Amino acid sequence: MKISKAVLSESTKLSQFIKMVFDSSVANFYSDQGNEEFYKYITPKAIEEQLQKDHWILKAEIDKKLVGIIEIRSNNHLSMLFVDPQHQKRGIGRQLLVQAIKLIKQNNSSVKMITVHSSPNSVTAYEALGFKSVSDEKEVNGIKFTTMEMKIPE
Ligand SMILES: CC(C)(COP(=O)(O)OP(=O)(O)OC[C@H]1O[C@@H](n2cnc3c(N)ncnc32)[C@H](O)[C@@H]1OP(=O)(O)O)[C@@H](O)C(=O)NCCC(=O)NCCS
């Protein structure tokens, strides 16, 4: 498996991949309004705009096929982690997180904590990855999430 930084010209491929994983694993937990809100966030244009601001994405590929992505905002917030349903529970999410933390530290060695707004289906996975809940579940614009944080290992 190869993990590398995604580039602007891949926004359509990234958008299609994220929508496919979202529809199969997350959409059922949100209202229609929540799903629409999420789709707006992951259009190719929105992804390009975010990459040109303060977001970056690492992609995981097997035989050049996209199998996972992690998106980091402001170098301290995990805004998306999506693994192809057929490749889940094989350590790809963890490897993406480990590589993202390396890059966060390279970018700014003073970052000590990362946060995530976990969807209801992935709180247990984030706990296994080292995050702890810091609030009860909230719902904003139909999107349900639990704020979690993790101390970055030294
Ligand atoms: C959450 C997600 C990214 C995890 O990716 P993954 O590649 O399957 O995770 P890994 O195989 O690296 O597993 C990491 C740890 O989480 C645990 N885990 C993974 N999926 C889990 C699940 N559905 N329920 C409980 N634990 C889970 C694993 O057992 C592992 O723990 P361990 O090392 O103690 O055994 C993946 O399930 C996914 O894409 N889900 C749908 C999209 C989503 O909800 N993303 C989060 C949006 S905020």
The ligand as an SDF file (V2000), in Angstrom:
LIG
                    3D

 48 50  0  0  0  0  0  0  0  0999 V2000
  -13.7620    4.5510   10.7220 C   0  0  0  0  0  0  0  0  0  0  0  0
  -12.8750    3.9870    9.6180 C   0  0  0  0  0  0  0  0  0  0  0  0
  -12.1580    5.1240    8.9130 C   0  0  0  0  0  0  0  0  0  0  0  0
  -11.8270    3.0370   10.2530 C   0  0  0  0  0  0  0  0  0  0  0  0
  -10.9310    2.6050    9.2150 O   0  0  0  0  0  0  0  0  0  0  0  0
  -10.3170    1.1230    9.2000 P   0  0  0  0  0  0  0  0  0  0  0  0
   -9.2970    1.0540    8.1400 O   0  0  0  0  0  0  0  0  0  0  0  0
  -11.4380    0.1460    9.1370 O   0  0  0  0  0  0  0  0  0  0  0  0
   -9.6410    1.0880   10.6480 O   0  0  0  0  0  0  0  0  0  0  0  0
   -8.4580    0.1360   11.1440 P   0  0  0  0  0  0  0  0  0  0  0  0
   -8.5750   -1.1950   10.4770 O   0  0  0  0  0  0  0  0  0  0  0  0
   -7.1710    0.8590   11.0080 O   0  0  0  0  0  0  0  0  0  0  0  0
   -8.8330   -0.0520   12.6580 O   0  0  0  0  0  0  0  0  0  0  0  0
   -8.4010    0.8500   13.6640 C   0  0  0  0  0  0  0  0  0  0  0  0
   -9.0020    0.4050   14.9910 C   0  0  0  0  0  0  0  0  0  0  0  0
  -10.4080    0.7000   14.9680 O   0  0  0  0  0  0  0  0  0  0  0  0
  -11.1710   -0.4750   15.2070 C   0  0  0  0  0  0  0  0  0  0  0  0
  -12.3580   -0.3940   14.3420 N   0  0  0  0  0  0  0  0  0  0  0  0
  -12.3660   -0.1680   13.0080 C   0  0  0  0  0  0  0  0  0  0  0  0
  -13.6480   -0.1290   12.5670 N   0  0  0  0  0  0  0  0  0  0  0  0
  -14.4140   -0.3480   13.6350 C   0  0  0  0  0  0  0  0  0  0  0  0
  -15.8240   -0.4250   13.8230 C   0  0  0  0  0  0  0  0  0  0  0  0
  -16.6810   -0.2720   12.8010 N   0  0  0  0  0  0  0  0  0  0  0  0
  -16.2910   -0.6380   15.0770 N   0  0  0  0  0  0  0  0  0  0  0  0
  -15.4390   -0.7920   16.0980 C   0  0  0  0  0  0  0  0  0  0  0  0
  -14.0930   -0.7290   15.9970 N   0  0  0  0  0  0  0  0  0  0  0  0
  -13.5930   -0.5170   14.7780 C   0  0  0  0  0  0  0  0  0  0  0  0
  -10.2660   -1.6110   14.7850 C   0  0  0  0  0  0  0  0  0  0  0  0
  -10.6150   -2.8060   15.4510 O   0  0  0  0  0  0  0  0  0  0  0  0
   -8.9130   -1.0930   15.2160 C   0  0  0  0  0  0  0  0  0  0  0  0
   -8.7020   -1.2700   16.5880 O   0  0  0  0  0  0  0  0  0  0  0  0
   -7.5760   -2.2610   17.1520 P   0  0  0  0  0  0  0  0  0  0  0  0
   -6.3000   -1.8330   16.4800 O   0  0  0  0  0  0  0  0  0  0  0  0
   -7.6140   -2.0070   18.6100 O   0  0  0  0  0  0  0  0  0  0  0  0
   -8.0240   -3.6170   16.7130 O   0  0  0  0  0  0  0  0  0  0  0  0
  -13.7010    3.1620    8.5980 C   0  0  0  0  0  0  0  0  0  0  0  0
  -14.4820    2.2060    9.2760 O   0  0  0  0  0  0  0  0  0  0  0  0
  -14.6150    4.0020    7.7260 C   0  0  0  0  0  0  0  0  0  0  0  0
  -14.2150    4.4930    6.6730 O   0  0  0  0  0  0  0  0  0  0  0  0
  -15.8810    4.1780    8.1600 N   0  0  0  0  0  0  0  0  0  0  0  0
  -16.8700    4.8690    7.3680 C   0  0  0  0  0  0  0  0  0  0  0  0
  -16.5700    6.3330    7.2510 C   0  0  0  0  0  0  0  0  0  0  0  0
  -16.5830    7.0420    8.5750 C   0  0  0  0  0  0  0  0  0  0  0  0
  -17.5080    6.8920    9.3570 O   0  0  0  0  0  0  0  0  0  0  0  0
  -15.5310    7.8290    8.8050 N   0  0  0  0  0  0  0  0  0  0  0  0
  -15.4390    8.6370    9.9760 C   0  0  0  0  0  0  0  0  0  0  0  0
  -16.1850    9.9070    9.7210 C   0  0  0  0  0  0  0  0  0  0  0  0
  -15.9600   11.0190   11.0540 S   0  0  0  0  0  0  0  0  0  0  0  0
  1  2  1  0
  2  3  1  0
  2  4  1  0
  2 36  1  0
  4  5  1  0
  5  6  1  0
  6  7  2  0
  6  8  1  0
  6  9  1  0
  9 10  1  0
 10 11  2  0
 10 12  1  0
 10 13  1  0
 13 14  1  0
 14 15  1  0
 15 16  1  0
 15 30  1  0
 16 17  1  0
 17 18  1  0
 17 28  1  0
 18 19  1  0
 18 27  1  0
 19 20  2  0
 20 21  1  0
 21 22  1  0
 21 27  2  0
 22 23  1  0
 22 24  2  0
 24 25  1  0
 25 26  2  0
 26 27  1  0
 28 29  1  0
 28 30  1  0
 30 31  1  0
 31 32  1  0
 32 33  2  0
 32 34  1  0
 32 35  1  0
 36 37  1  0
 36 38  1  0
 38 39  2  0
 38 40  1  0
 40 41  1  0
 41 42  1  0
 42 43  1  0
 43 44  2  0
 43 45  1  0
 45 46  1  0
 46 47  1  0
 47 48  1  0
M  END
$$$$
